Every structure is written in C-alpha cells, then in structure tokens.
Amino acid sequence: MTMEMWIRALKSARAGAGVSQEKLAEMINYSTSLIAQIDTGRRRPTMALAIAADAALQTDGLLAHLLKQANSQHPPTWFAPWLKAEREATWLRTSHPGLVPGLLQTEAYARALFSAGGQYEPDEEEELIAERLERQTMLTGERPKRLIAVLDELALRRIIGGREVAEEQLRHLLDMAQRPNVTLHVIPADAGAYPGIGGGFILATMPEGDVVVYLENAAVGELMDRPETVDMMQRKWDSLLGRAMPEQISLAIIEKLMGEL
C-alpha cells in the first residue's frame, strides 16, 4: 500500500458516495483546501482525518486501515530516496542557515518547529517527530555515521520553543560535539553573506566514494546526483567551511550563547 493508492481509495469512496471535496470537508469539519491538498498529494493525511472520512463516507474503517498500512511502509514519496541514501552513506556534511539541522535537533526543538503556524494535525506532528528522532539514531548507534555540521550563530540565537527549549538545544549540541563522529563549526553572526546562506543542504558520501546532495526548501526536498550539481555544492561546502570558526572556537561560541539565555 502506497500513499498514492490511499489517495485513489479516498477519491473512489467519495465518488461512490457522491461526495465532493467541499462536501467532505464540511462533513468532517476540515478545510476544503486541506482536502484538495491531500487529493493532490501535497499534504499527508492524518489518522484522525481517515477515521472521520470513514465515518462520513461509510467505508467501515477501510481508509483508516489502508492509511495505517501506508504509514508503516514509507515516508512521503519525495523524501524516500533521500532516506535510502542517508542510511547507506558513510558520512554526512550538513548546513542550514536558519535552523539547527534536523539530525541535531532535540525533541522539544523539533516539536516547536512542527507545531509552528498550525501546519499539521497533532497526530501528524507526532509522526514527523518520531521519524526525525529515529533518523538521529544513526549518529549514536553501534556503528555511528560521521557528521560535520555548519551552524549559523544567528540561528542558534533564535529562541525557538522558549528559553528552556533553546538552552536544552544548545546543551545537546555541546553533548553531541563530544562524540568522536560529530564535528560542529559555527558561522559567526558578523560574517555577513556567505555561500549557503540561501538554503539548507546535505552532502552524503556513499561507501564507494560517490557523493549525492539533498537540497531543502520550504515545501519539499530534492535528491541530486548530477555531477555538475554535486561539484557545485562541494565547492560551496568548501567555501562555507572556510568562513566557519574552528571546532573549539565554535564550541566556545555555543557555550557563550547558552550562558546568555
């Protein structure tokens, strides 16, 4: 069962019941725009929505059952290729100008991000948080991956989730930096414009030595392996790392920021 198949099942159930997107939204007390986004695959349905749709369309729990199957098999379609590459990679290099990278986020920090702006239903938020925390085990397991992360001081200064959450996040970064497989570098606040300030990305080095790139934006991410793109992003990484502070100075910056909270 895939998410595409679930969407087809929802559309078939609506057609069989003679219910439009607008009518279904009214019946289950969701917005029409949300139903339209789910119909086109732009939003992932939650279990609460599937249960409500089962009741409205009299499908006897079918949609909830199919969604459970779809959720157990894979993440959003656009994210699956990157997860496979990430799992197979021997080491990762990551940078995000506006946030702490996902592999280094605490649960509370991630929760604050996912809950901002009411983008997700509560059960959808929990699924996203669980997926993120599960991915982080690749840094702490028996054979942890190598990670080098470049952090923006301005992003570290941003109070996300309140001061306690921000302090916990900074402390977590310091704790992770004690691991031999994790190296952190900080771009100082007075660095001005620098390569990579326009968006987050991850470089994954595969066992055979090839490199693939994951480019992030506000809606989805994209896995890129075209040689010209990989070469460009590796040059950007080298330039970015050249603007960042050495490891010990970077950790001192994080300690200083934690003391200022």
C-alpha positions as CSV (number, residue, x, y, z in Angstrom):
1,M,0.0,0.0,0.0
2,T,1.4,3.4,-1.0
3,M,0.1,6.9,-0.3
4,E,-0.9,7.2,-3.9
5,M,-3.1,4.2,-3.6
6,W,-4.6,5.6,-0.4
7,I,-5.5,8.8,-2.2
8,R,-7.1,6.8,-5.0
9,A,-9.1,4.9,-2.4
10,L,-10.3,8.2,-0.9
11,K,-11.4,9.5,-4.3
12,S,-13.2,6.3,-5.1
13,A,-15.0,6.4,-1.8
14,R,-16.0,10.0,-2.4
15,A,-17.2,9.2,-5.9
16,G,-19.2,6.2,-4.7
17,A,-20.9,8.3,-2.1
18,G,-21.4,11.2,-4.5
19,V,-19.5,13.5,-2.1
20,S,-17.3,16.4,-3.4
21,Q,-14.2,17.7,-1.8
22,E,-16.2,20.6,-0.5
23,K,-18.9,18.4,1.0
24,L,-16.4,16.0,2.6
25,A,-14.6,18.9,4.2
26,E,-17.9,20.2,5.6
27,M,-18.9,16.7,6.9
28,I,-15.7,16.1,8.7
29,N,-15.0,19.7,9.8
30,Y,-11.8,20.2,7.9
31,S,-11.0,22.9,5.4
32,T,-11.7,22.4,1.7
33,S,-8.1,23.5,0.9
34,L,-6.7,20.7,3.1
35,I,-8.8,18.1,1.4
36,A,-7.7,19.4,-2.0
37,Q,-4.0,19.2,-0.9
38,I,-4.5,15.7,0.3
39,D,-6.2,14.7,-3.0
40,T,-3.2,16.0,-5.0
41,G,-0.5,14.5,-2.6
42,R,0.7,17.9,-1.3
43,R,-0.4,17.1,2.3
44,R,-0.2,13.8,4.1
45,P,-3.5,12.6,5.6
46,T,-3.6,12.1,9.4
47,M,-5.2,9.1,11.1
48,A,-7.8,11.4,12.6
49,L,-8.9,12.5,9.2
50,A,-9.0,9.0,7.8
51,I,-11.2,7.9,10.7
52,A,-13.5,10.9,10.2
53,A,-13.7,10.2,6.4
54,D,-14.6,6.5,7.1
55,A,-17.5,7.6,9.2
56,A,-18.7,10.2,6.8
57,L,-18.4,8.0,3.7
58,Q,-19.5,4.8,5.5
59,T,-16.4,2.9,4.4
60,D,-16.3,0.7,7.6
61,G,-12.8,1.6,8.7
62,L,-11.2,0.9,5.3
63,L,-9.5,4.3,4.9
64,A,-8.0,4.1,8.4
65,H,-6.8,0.6,7.7
66,L,-5.2,1.5,4.4
67,L,-3.6,4.6,5.9
68,K,-2.0,2.5,8.7
69,Q,-0.5,0.3,6.0
70,A,0.8,3.2,4.0
71,N,2.3,4.9,7.1
72,S,4.1,1.7,8.1
73,Q,5.8,1.3,4.7
74,H,7.4,4.6,3.9
75,P,7.7,8.4,4.5
76,P,6.4,10.9,1.9
77,T,7.3,9.9,-1.6
78,W,9.7,12.8,-2.2
79,F,11.6,12.0,1.0
80,A,12.1,8.3,0.5
81,P,15.1,8.5,-2.0
82,W,17.0,10.7,0.4
83,L,16.3,8.4,3.4
84,K,17.8,5.5,1.5
85,A,20.9,7.5,0.5
86,E,21.2,8.8,4.1
87,R,21.1,5.3,5.5
88,E,23.7,4.0,3.1
89,A,26.1,6.9,3.4
90,T,29.3,6.6,5.4
91,W,29.5,10.3,6.3
92,L,27.4,13.4,6.1
93,R,28.1,17.1,5.8
94,T,25.2,19.4,6.5
95,S,24.4,23.1,6.8
96,H,21.2,25.1,7.4
97,P,21.3,28.9,7.7
98,G,18.1,29.3,9.6
99,L,17.8,26.3,11.9
100,V,19.7,23.6,13.8
101,P,20.0,20.7,11.3
102,G,17.4,18.0,11.8
103,L,19.9,15.3,12.8
104,L,21.0,17.5,15.8
105,Q,17.6,18.8,17.0
106,T,16.1,17.9,20.4
107,E,12.6,16.5,20.6
108,A,11.3,19.8,22.1
109,Y,13.0,21.9,19.4
110,A,11.6,19.7,16.6
111,R,8.2,19.9,18.2
112,A,8.3,23.7,18.3
113,L,9.2,23.7,14.6
114,F,6.4,21.3,13.6
115,S,3.8,23.0,15.7
116,A,4.5,26.5,14.4
117,G,1.7,28.0,12.3
118,G,-0.7,25.1,12.7
119,Q,0.6,23.3,9.6
120,Y,0.0,19.8,10.9
121,E,-2.7,18.0,12.8
122,P,-1.5,16.7,16.3
123,D,-1.1,13.1,15.2
124,E,0.7,14.1,12.1
125,E,3.1,16.2,14.2
126,E,3.8,13.1,16.4
127,E,4.6,11.0,13.3
128,L,7.0,13.6,12.0
129,I,8.8,14.0,15.3
130,A,9.1,10.2,15.7
131,E,10.6,9.9,12.2
132,R,13.2,12.6,12.9
133,L,14.2,11.1,16.3
134,E,14.5,7.7,14.6
135,R,16.9,9.1,12.0
136,Q,19.1,10.6,14.7
137,T,20.0,7.1,15.9
138,M,22.4,6.8,13.0
139,L,24.7,9.1,15.0
140,T,24.6,7.2,18.2
141,G,24.3,3.5,17.3
142,E,26.9,0.8,17.3
143,R,28.4,2.0,14.0
144,P,27.6,5.7,14.1
145,K,27.9,7.8,10.9
146,R,30.4,10.7,10.7
147,L,28.7,14.1,10.7
148,I,30.2,17.5,10.1
149,A,27.7,20.3,10.6
150,V,28.0,24.1,9.9
151,L,25.7,26.1,12.2
152,D,24.8,29.8,11.8
153,E,25.2,31.8,15.1
154,L,22.1,33.8,14.2
155,A,20.1,30.6,14.0
156,L,21.5,29.5,17.4
157,R,20.4,32.8,18.9
158,R,16.8,32.4,17.7
159,I,14.6,31.4,20.7
160,I,12.6,28.5,19.3
161,G,10.1,26.9,21.7
162,G,11.1,29.3,24.6
163,R,14.3,29.8,26.6
164,E,14.3,26.3,28.3
165,V,14.0,24.6,24.9
166,A,16.7,26.8,23.4
167,E,19.0,26.1,26.3
168,E,18.4,22.4,26.1
169,Q,19.1,22.5,22.3
170,L,22.4,24.3,22.8
171,R,23.4,21.9,25.6
172,H,22.5,19.0,23.3
173,L,24.8,20.4,20.6
174,L,27.7,20.6,23.1
175,D,27.0,17.0,24.2
176,M,26.9,15.7,20.6
177,A,30.1,17.5,19.8
178,Q,31.8,15.3,22.4
179,R,31.2,12.3,20.3
180,P,34.2,11.4,18.1
181,N,31.9,11.1,15.0
182,V,30.4,14.6,15.3
183,T,32.1,17.9,14.4
184,L,30.5,21.3,14.7
185,H,31.5,24.6,13.1
186,V,29.8,27.9,13.7
187,I,29.5,30.8,11.2
188,P,29.8,33.9,13.4
189,A,27.0,36.5,13.4
190,D,29.3,39.2,11.9
191,A,30.3,37.0,8.9
192,G,27.9,38.8,6.6
193,A,26.8,37.0,3.4
194,Y,28.4,33.6,2.9
195,P,27.9,30.6,0.5
196,G,25.0,28.5,1.6
197,I,23.1,31.3,3.3
198,G,20.2,30.8,0.8
199,G,19.1,27.4,1.9
200,G,20.0,24.2,3.7
201,F,21.7,21.2,2.1
202,I,23.3,17.9,3.0
203,L,26.2,16.1,1.2
204,A,26.2,12.4,1.6
205,T,29.3,10.4,0.8
206,M,28.4,6.8,-0.2
207,P,30.5,3.7,0.5
208,E,32.0,3.6,-3.0
209,G,33.0,7.3,-2.7
210,D,30.3,8.9,-4.8
211,V,28.6,12.0,-3.3
212,V,24.9,12.9,-3.6
213,V,23.2,16.1,-2.5
214,Y,20.0,16.8,-0.7
215,L,18.6,20.3,-1.3
216,E,16.0,21.6,1.1
217,N,13.3,24.2,0.6
218,A,10.2,25.3,2.5
219,A,7.9,22.6,1.0
220,V,9.9,19.6,-0.1
221,G,13.5,18.4,-0.6
222,E,15.2,17.0,-3.6
223,L,18.0,14.4,-4.0
224,M,20.5,15.4,-6.7
225,D,23.3,13.3,-8.1
226,R,24.1,15.1,-11.4
227,P,27.9,15.6,-11.4
228,E,27.7,19.3,-12.1
229,T,25.3,19.9,-9.2
230,V,27.4,17.8,-6.8
231,D,30.6,19.6,-7.9
232,M,29.0,23.0,-7.3
233,M,27.7,22.1,-3.9
234,Q,31.0,20.6,-2.8
235,R,32.7,23.9,-3.8
236,K,30.1,25.7,-1.9
237,W,30.7,23.5,1.1
238,D,34.5,24.1,1.0
239,S,33.9,27.9,0.8
240,L,31.3,27.7,3.6
241,L,33.7,25.7,5.9
242,G,36.4,28.3,5.2
243,R,34.2,31.0,6.6
244,A,33.2,29.0,9.7
245,M,35.1,29.1,13.0
246,P,37.4,26.2,14.0
247,E,35.8,23.5,16.2
248,Q,37.0,24.6,19.6
249,I,36.1,28.3,19.0
250,S,32.7,27.1,17.6
251,L,32.0,25.2,20.8
252,A,33.0,28.3,22.9
253,I,30.5,30.3,20.9
254,I,27.8,27.8,21.7
255,E,28.7,27.8,25.4
256,K,28.6,31.6,25.4
257,L,25.2,31.7,23.8
258,M,23.9,29.2,26.4
259,G,25.2,31.4,29.2
260,E,23.3,34.4,27.7
261,L,19.9,32.8,27.9
